[in-house]
């Protein structure tokens, strides 16, 4: 049995920056979430907004981390945090040696449970 020190599912407020496209619809900037409102506000300051289109910050109560459940390493440099588990699955699947489980756990190549290919 593998001990999970860093769960992929985190029940805490996380924030995403959305901008309005030319039609006025919200558009995701990069699908990543911020851990704090202050960090999201800093991210908003650096966005090049097209013309008079605005931006807003959306709050999520649950976030999904693309990080190893044993060591806490993210799949790539930086924090990979998303609002949708399926995005984590896509990111992990595209990362050699990494795996995720139906139980919403993520493992790096060093900590993959036995029997995982």
Secondary structure, 3 states (H helix, E strand, C coil): CCCCCCCCEEEEEEEEEEEECCCCCEEECCCCCECCHHHHHHHHHCCCCCCCCCEEEEEEEEEEECECCCCCCECCCCCCEECCHHHHHHHHHCCCCCEECCCCCEECCCCCCCCCC
